[in-house]
């Protein structure tokens, strides 16, 4: 693995979005990642993911995914720190970014709406890298349309509920110690009748029915719940609050998906410039050609545009905005779509090397594709952005 240092972020850390604590965190993480990630397992995806969670926890970086009351870095989750972490890790190792992100996403709902007893029981293990987290929202017929969810949570005496149904495309499925599960509890029709629950991985009735292989290997699975009996106190938030809890969680972590895409794009641009400077042809270098220069300029512009939107959304949330739905959607949409173009150009400029297994830009090409789909596909982000603008434009002054 190439030692990138903090320089790959360019002058981003000098932008007014950041404080000294963010700069110190990014510098420490970059140095640790360059020194540590190359020595971790890479072949077995489950073992590789476990090793990254353990290493991140032991180094103290998973303190960023839990609140200070439970040993975290800040009183509430700091989105700028989460974004810097994902960008820094993604530029080096896609699975390390995944491991970090899922520790946050898989416990974000608990940090936001869990009981104090639940937080005390779950969050320290997540912080220390001793407990692996997962977020179980998607179903085969309910991905973008959460209201179509079919998994049910049925009362079973006054102290328990039984969960029945299936979840799929669940990251960390098969290796997680707990799942945050969303199910139809029936308080109202549609999205208002969902609740969120903490389900321990060893709960009777919970099984892994399929491990899913994707183009950029990650632990991914289909879960089955057959009369999975859990205590009512495992509910996260109130009855019928599931959709609200899910959206509040995604409101924090959607911007970080954009940050991961930004990390992939920065690495692709870095590889492009290095290759263009080194590749000899036509009596000069690849970088001497105007078409190469145009491609590099386009990529640089798209990287900076994505970075500005990602860190605007993160800064806005950290400064106290109740919701950043439009800002986070814009950040994810632009960062992931831009990264796809930046990486595609990198592959093209590398020529045959660009599609050769083991070359970094080929790996990046596989890594980026899923980010335009998960946590809300690009088409869904466009709907979110447009609806928010239409709603805002339709308000009367003072509303």
Buried (B, 14 or more C-beta within 10 A) or exposed (E): BBEBEBEBBBEBBEEEBBEEEBBEBBBBBBEBBBEBBEEBBBEEBBEBBBBBBBBBBEBBBBBBBBBEEBBBBBEBBBBBBBBBBBBBBBBBBBBBBBBBBBBBBBBBBBBBBBBEEBBEBBBBBBBBBBBBBBBBBBBEEBBEEBEEBEBBBBEBEEEBBBBBBBBBBBBBBBBBBBBBBBBBBBBEEEBEBBBBBBBBBEBEBBEBEBEBEEEBBBBBBBBBBEEBEBEBEBBBBEBBBBBBBBBBBBBBBBBBBBBBBBBBBBBBBBBBBEBBEEBEEEEEBBBBBEEBEEBBEBBBEBBBEBBBBBBBBBBBBBEEEEEBBBBBBBBBBBBBBBBBBBBBBBBBBBEEBBEEEEBBBBBBBBBBBBBBBBBBBBEBBBEBBEEBEEEEEEEEEEE
